[in-house]
Amino acid sequence: MLYFTCSERPKYIYDFAMRAIDYLGLDNLHGDLMIETFSSLDAECHGLCWGDAHQVEIALAVRSFGVKLTKKERCLALAHELVHAKQYLSGELKDLPKGRGYEVVWKGNKFKWRSNMALARQPWEAEAYRLENLIYEACY
């Protein structure tokens, strides 16, 4: 089930989300998906995603570094985070309990996140970056 909770949800974001969810097959997975928008996010990123195989939450920014994001930037961020939602709900991506750092299991392999590692080099991020433009082109 999809929940949108936000004060600023333009129709184009909702419509794009519904088309992208269908495109990714998220509606065929069991679990809840909540999408929230905020005026800005930590580290001025455009989006964040976290969850597990039962529930996923996505946070989307309206602004970054004080500048309002364009429609395309917001849709690309949503597309990227929806890829992560699919990764969580399908069980491909699992966060491990916090211990001595951030660890995940990606497709059965354990990875330890390092702050000096580029996001695009992490395989779950590489997949999201690779697909975000395809999703945008197919669904906008």
DOVO-911041 format. One record per residue (C-alpha): x, y, z; residue in one letter. Coordinates in nm, 4 decimals. Example, Ala and Ser with C-alpha at 12.3 -4.5 7.8 and 13.67 -1.06 7.14 Angstrom:
BEGIN
<site px="1.2300" py="-0.4500" pz="0.7800" r="A"/>
<site px="1.3670" py="-0.1060" pz="0.7140" r="S"/>
//
This chain:
BEGIN
<site px="0.0000" py="0.0000" pz="0.0000" r="M"/>
<site px="0.1250" py="0.3492" pz="-0.0845" r="L"/>
<site px="0.0983" py="0.6403" pz="0.1560" r="Y"/>
<site px="0.1818" py="0.9989" pz="0.0636" r="F"/>
<site px="0.2255" py="1.2327" pz="0.3565" r="T"/>
<site px="0.3405" py="1.5771" pz="0.2655" r="C"/>
<site px="0.2380" py="1.9365" pz="0.2739" r="S"/>
<site px="0.3633" py="2.0016" pz="-0.0797" r="E"/>
<site px="0.2727" py="1.7221" pz="-0.3179" r="R"/>
<site px="0.2190" py="1.8500" pz="-0.6674" r="P"/>
<site px="0.0033" py="1.6350" pz="-0.8919" r="K"/>
<site px="0.2996" py="1.5626" pz="-1.1197" r="Y"/>
<site px="0.4882" py="1.3967" pz="-0.8292" r="I"/>
<site px="0.1915" py="1.1746" pz="-0.7429" r="Y"/>
<site px="0.1308" py="1.0842" pz="-1.1076" r="D"/>
<site px="0.4992" py="1.0150" pz="-1.1665" r="F"/>
<site px="0.5164" py="0.8014" pz="-0.8516" r="A"/>
<site px="0.2204" py="0.5895" pz="-0.9604" r="M"/>
<site px="0.3641" py="0.5322" pz="-1.3100" r="R"/>
<site px="0.7114" py="0.4533" pz="-1.1701" r="A"/>
<site px="0.5683" py="0.2126" pz="-0.9126" r="I"/>
<site px="0.3899" py="0.0295" pz="-1.1925" r="D"/>
<site px="0.7020" py="0.0396" pz="-1.4156" r="Y"/>
<site px="0.9179" py="-0.1119" pz="-1.1403" r="L"/>
<site px="0.6560" py="-0.3711" pz="-1.0435" r="G"/>
<site px="0.6444" py="-0.2418" pz="-0.6867" r="L"/>
<site px="0.2702" py="-0.2956" pz="-0.6788" r="D"/>
<site px="0.3394" py="-0.6700" pz="-0.7100" r="N"/>
<site px="0.5495" py="-0.6752" pz="-0.3916" r="L"/>
<site px="0.4006" py="-0.7041" pz="-0.0450" r="H"/>
<site px="0.4695" py="-0.4238" pz="0.1971" r="G"/>
<site px="0.3949" py="-0.0636" pz="0.2707" r="D"/>
<site px="0.5585" py="0.2315" pz="0.0985" r="L"/>
<site px="0.5417" py="0.5774" pz="0.2526" r="M"/>
<site px="0.6614" py="0.8834" pz="0.0619" r="I"/>
<site px="0.7082" py="1.2094" pz="0.2498" r="E"/>
<site px="0.8354" py="1.5444" pz="0.1315" r="T"/>
<site px="1.0334" py="1.7881" pz="0.3407" r="F"/>
<site px="1.1573" py="2.1370" pz="0.2719" r="S"/>
<site px="1.5150" py="2.0015" pz="0.2870" r="S"/>
<site px="1.7040" py="1.6917" pz="0.3991" r="L"/>
<site px="2.0269" py="1.6226" pz="0.5845" r="D"/>
<site px="2.3423" py="1.6805" pz="0.3824" r="A"/>
<site px="2.1244" py="1.8700" pz="0.1324" r="E"/>
<site px="2.0549" py="1.5454" pz="-0.0556" r="C"/>
<site px="1.7517" py="1.5192" pz="-0.2834" r="H"/>
<site px="1.6137" py="1.1962" pz="-0.1375" r="G"/>
<site px="1.6584" py="0.9227" pz="0.1214" r="L"/>
<site px="1.5200" py="0.5710" pz="0.1521" r="C"/>
<site px="1.5237" py="0.3165" pz="0.4337" r="W"/>
<site px="1.3258" py="0.0132" pz="0.5329" r="G"/>
<site px="1.2975" py="-0.3619" pz="0.5132" r="D"/>
<site px="1.0954" py="-0.6270" pz="0.3314" r="A"/>
<site px="0.7736" py="-0.5116" pz="0.5026" r="H"/>
<site px="0.7873" py="-0.1343" pz="0.5083" r="Q"/>
<site px="0.9856" py="0.1302" pz="0.3218" r="V"/>
<site px="0.9966" py="0.5040" pz="0.3757" r="E"/>
<site px="1.1140" py="0.7608" pz="0.1227" r="I"/>
<site px="1.1934" py="1.1208" pz="0.2108" r="A"/>
<site px="1.2077" py="1.3735" pz="-0.0736" r="L"/>
<site px="1.3444" py="1.7255" pz="-0.0575" r="A"/>
<site px="1.1730" py="2.0274" pz="-0.2081" r="V"/>
<site px="1.4908" py="2.2375" pz="-0.1767" r="R"/>
<site px="1.8636" py="2.1745" pz="-0.1692" r="S"/>
<site px="2.1116" py="2.4394" pz="-0.0568" r="F"/>
<site px="1.8198" py="2.6823" pz="-0.0368" r="G"/>
<site px="1.7248" py="2.6410" pz="-0.4042" r="V"/>
<site px="1.3941" py="2.4844" pz="-0.5078" r="K"/>
<site px="1.4500" py="2.1630" pz="-0.7014" r="L"/>
<site px="1.3149" py="2.1455" pz="-1.0555" r="T"/>
<site px="1.0395" py="1.9034" pz="-1.1539" r="K"/>
<site px="1.2993" py="1.6863" pz="-1.3259" r="K"/>
<site px="1.5293" py="1.6848" pz="-1.0220" r="E"/>
<site px="1.2431" py="1.5855" pz="-0.7929" r="R"/>
<site px="1.1264" py="1.3095" pz="-1.0267" r="C"/>
<site px="1.4810" py="1.1760" pz="-1.0712" r="L"/>
<site px="1.5244" py="1.1702" pz="-0.6927" r="A"/>
<site px="1.1952" py="0.9848" pz="-0.6546" r="L"/>
<site px="1.2898" py="0.7377" pz="-0.9285" r="A"/>
<site px="1.6250" py="0.6729" pz="-0.7576" r="H"/>
<site px="1.4622" py="0.6178" pz="-0.4178" r="E"/>
<site px="1.1909" py="0.3938" pz="-0.5656" r="L"/>
<site px="1.4674" py="0.1657" pz="-0.6950" r="V"/>
<site px="1.5884" py="0.1391" pz="-0.3350" r="H"/>
<site px="1.2301" py="0.0731" pz="-0.2219" r="A"/>
<site px="1.2142" py="-0.2192" pz="-0.4634" r="K"/>
<site px="1.5526" py="-0.3429" pz="-0.3395" r="Q"/>
<site px="1.4278" py="-0.3417" pz="0.0211" r="Y"/>
<site px="1.0804" py="-0.4863" pz="-0.0435" r="L"/>
<site px="1.2196" py="-0.7657" pz="-0.2627" r="S"/>
<site px="1.4800" py="-0.8573" pz="0.0001" r="G"/>
<site px="1.7751" py="-0.7769" pz="-0.2275" r="E"/>
<site px="1.8899" py="-0.5037" pz="0.0141" r="L"/>
<site px="1.8899" py="-0.5472" pz="0.3907" r="K"/>
<site px="2.0292" py="-0.3119" pz="0.6514" r="D"/>
<site px="2.2112" py="-0.4909" pz="0.9306" r="L"/>
<site px="2.1779" py="-0.3827" pz="1.2930" r="P"/>
<site px="2.4074" py="-0.0938" pz="1.3745" r="K"/>
<site px="2.7287" py="-0.2069" pz="1.5370" r="G"/>
<site px="3.0700" py="-0.0851" pz="1.4377" r="R"/>
<site px="2.9538" py="0.0959" pz="1.1290" r="G"/>
<site px="2.6895" py="0.0693" pz="0.8641" r="Y"/>
<site px="2.6602" py="-0.2709" pz="0.7004" r="E"/>
<site px="2.4149" py="-0.4065" pz="0.4470" r="V"/>
<site px="2.3479" py="-0.7337" pz="0.2728" r="V"/>
<site px="2.3121" py="-0.6876" pz="-0.1032" r="W"/>
<site px="2.1961" py="-0.9918" pz="-0.2975" r="K"/>
<site px="2.3382" py="-1.2211" pz="-0.0292" r="G"/>
<site px="2.6754" py="-1.0465" pz="0.0094" r="N"/>
<site px="2.7706" py="-0.8362" pz="0.3105" r="K"/>
<site px="2.9073" py="-0.4863" pz="0.2472" r="F"/>
<site px="3.0465" py="-0.2376" pz="0.4923" r="K"/>
<site px="2.9835" py="0.1217" pz="0.3956" r="W"/>
<site px="3.2832" py="0.3498" pz="0.4132" r="R"/>
<site px="3.2482" py="0.7269" pz="0.4112" r="S"/>
<site px="3.5336" py="0.7606" pz="0.1631" r="N"/>
<site px="3.3657" py="0.5277" pz="-0.0875" r="M"/>
<site px="3.1756" py="0.6996" pz="-0.3675" r="A"/>
<site px="2.8040" py="0.6207" pz="-0.3539" r="L"/>
<site px="2.8036" py="0.5102" pz="-0.7167" r="A"/>
<site px="3.0570" py="0.2366" pz="-0.6328" r="R"/>
<site px="2.8177" py="0.0693" pz="-0.3901" r="Q"/>
<site px="2.6272" py="-0.1867" pz="-0.6016" r="P"/>
<site px="2.2789" py="-0.0966" pz="-0.4735" r="W"/>
<site px="2.3518" py="0.2703" pz="-0.5456" r="E"/>
<site px="2.5026" py="0.1896" pz="-0.8857" r="A"/>
<site px="2.1772" py="0.0154" pz="-0.9789" r="E"/>
<site px="1.9676" py="0.3125" pz="-0.8632" r="A"/>
<site px="2.1828" py="0.5622" pz="-1.0553" r="Y"/>
<site px="2.1716" py="0.3402" pz="-1.3643" r="R"/>
<site px="1.7909" py="0.3131" pz="-1.3582" r="L"/>
<site px="1.6815" py="0.6613" pz="-1.2464" r="E"/>
<site px="1.7036" py="0.8178" pz="-1.5927" r="N"/>
<site px="1.5379" py="0.5174" pz="-1.7587" r="L"/>
<site px="1.2491" py="0.5409" pz="-1.5132" r="I"/>
<site px="1.2226" py="0.9162" pz="-1.5635" r="Y"/>
<site px="1.2125" py="0.8807" pz="-1.9421" r="E"/>
<site px="0.9551" py="0.6008" pz="-1.9268" r="A"/>
<site px="0.7279" py="0.7563" pz="-1.6654" r="C"/>
<site px="0.7339" py="1.1348" pz="-1.6897" r="Y"/>
//
